[in-house]
Structure formats: structure tokens, C-alpha cells
Amino acid sequence: MQLIVHGGAGDEPDEPDRRQSVLDEAAAIGADATTPVDAVVSAIDILEADPRFNAGIGGAIQADGVVRTDAGIMTDEREAGAACSMPGVRHAVGVARHIMEETPHVLLAGEHAVSFAEGFGIVPEELTTERTRERFRAADPPETDEIGERVEWVRERFGGADTVGAVAVDEGHVAAATSTGGRWFALAGRVGDVPQIGCGFYASPAGGASATGAGEDIARTTLAREAVRRLEDGEHPTDAAANAIDEFERLTGSTAGVIVLDESGQTGSAYNSAAMQTSTDF
Ligand SMILES: N[C@@H](CC(=O)O)C(=O)O
């Protein structure tokens, strides 16, 4: 099994060494799995449980004070599943996997996605931490229901990073997945790139990609699809990642990162933010 994981494209992290060791542990656990789907789900499960990353526990808080999670997963056989806007759901990528494997759908949303998750034993829990609650309080959340004022508050503060993702390959089979709490101070119910096929994640027989960064811009440019398209055109994963990010920057002027793994197990990654931590295991 070849596996690459990322911990989000964004600013320099506060605890880079500690985060790197969690990413390394996630990569090692994922690489021990027996299938690429198991590999990306088990690697991301570790990261969703760690409050240093913006997925599961410690995820970004939306403007109404609630953490809502999104995730997506896809294989080289074009099986795909995603779930979005799930209050309190830590293991979002597990829900995406069940949607892929158990339903005829590719995306479930909100309270219905949470009920579906509960049927598989994934129950809502407290996802805020003292650190994230303090950050939310310090942003002086609006008490008004007036939409204009709420949108103005969101516009002034919306941002953030540290989403997680993984791509795994074993004997030519590929899985790619991404999981997030979204971006900080978004309007309640906002959904970014992460659960949208081809935006936050994508896989084809040529390889897979997981993206991170400014979700609206990633969605507008289908970043993960563009990275995999470059693999399909014969680019090395290093070039596919770098060229996809160059093109993203040219089109949007925004920041993002992407990890790429081709079907032969070669990895690549690129970002134009200040930092993006990754780990690989074979
Ligand atoms: N792309 C994620 C955020 C991130 O990558 O950190 C989102 O917009 O929801």
C-alpha cells in the first residue's frame, strides 16, 4: 500500500512537530490497511480525532456557533460517496464511505446525513474544544438575526484551513478522500469543495488527489479533477500537483494545496499557501 496524507494548506501551524507526528502515525496506520478505501478512511479517522486539524474534533465553527463537517471519498472504479453539513459528526469520512458502499447516492446532507450516520453507529458528539470556543467568542459573534449584518460579519472573518485528506494505491487500485470542518465563521449551512466530486477529492484509474484551501475557489476550478486529469495526460505526480496549483492561482489568485498519487504509487504535492504538512508511507 502506498499512501500520502495532508493536514491542510494554510498558515504556518502552531505546533508543526506535534502535527507532523500525528500525520506520520496516520500514514503508517493507513499503509497497514488491506484496501485503499480502508487505508484512506483509517488514516483520516486518526486526523479527525485530533483537535490540531480542522476535521472532526476541533473543526471550524460556523457563524451560529456550530461545527458542521463535510467529507468525500472516491475510488478508481468511480465509486463515490460524500456527506455534508453534519452537525457534531466527527468521523465524516466514515459516513461518506457508507454512502458510497451502501446507497445508490453520491451525497447526503444535513440532518438526514446525521440520521444515516447514526444507523451505522456514528453518533454526533461535541466537536468544539476550549481553544476553538475561545476563538469563536473572540470574534464577537453577531446576536442579530438580520441577514445583512450576519453576512457582513461573515465577510470580515471567513477563512481558515487545516482540512485533512489522503490518497492510497495498492496494486493499481486507488482511493482518495478528504474531510473537513469547513472554513471558520462561514454562514450556517455553508458547504465548500470538500464533499463535491472533483473539487476536494477525485480518483480515476490514473490516480487520485485530495485538495485543501479556499473551498469556494477550489470548487470553481475543480482542483482535484484538474490534478488527476494531468495524471491521465501522462504528467508525473510532482508536475501534476505543481501545474494544477499554478493554474489554480492564475485563475483565482487564491491559495490551495493538493496531494497526488498515481496508480504506480508515485506521489506529488504542491501548495501556494504558507504551509502544508504531508506524510507518506509505503
Ligand atoms: N477546503 C476547505 C478548507 C480547508 O481546506 O482547510 C473548505 O473550504 O471547506
The ligand as a Gaussian input file, in Angstrom:
#p B3LYP/6-31G(d) Opt

LIG

0 1
 N      -11.231000      23.444000       1.624000
 C      -11.839000      23.522000       2.930000
 C      -10.973000      24.231000       3.932000
 C       -9.558000      23.701000       4.043000
 O       -9.042000      23.088000       3.125000
 O       -8.955000      23.878000       5.088000
 C      -13.174000      24.230000       2.810000
 O      -13.247000      25.232000       2.147000
 O      -14.130000      23.819000       3.414000

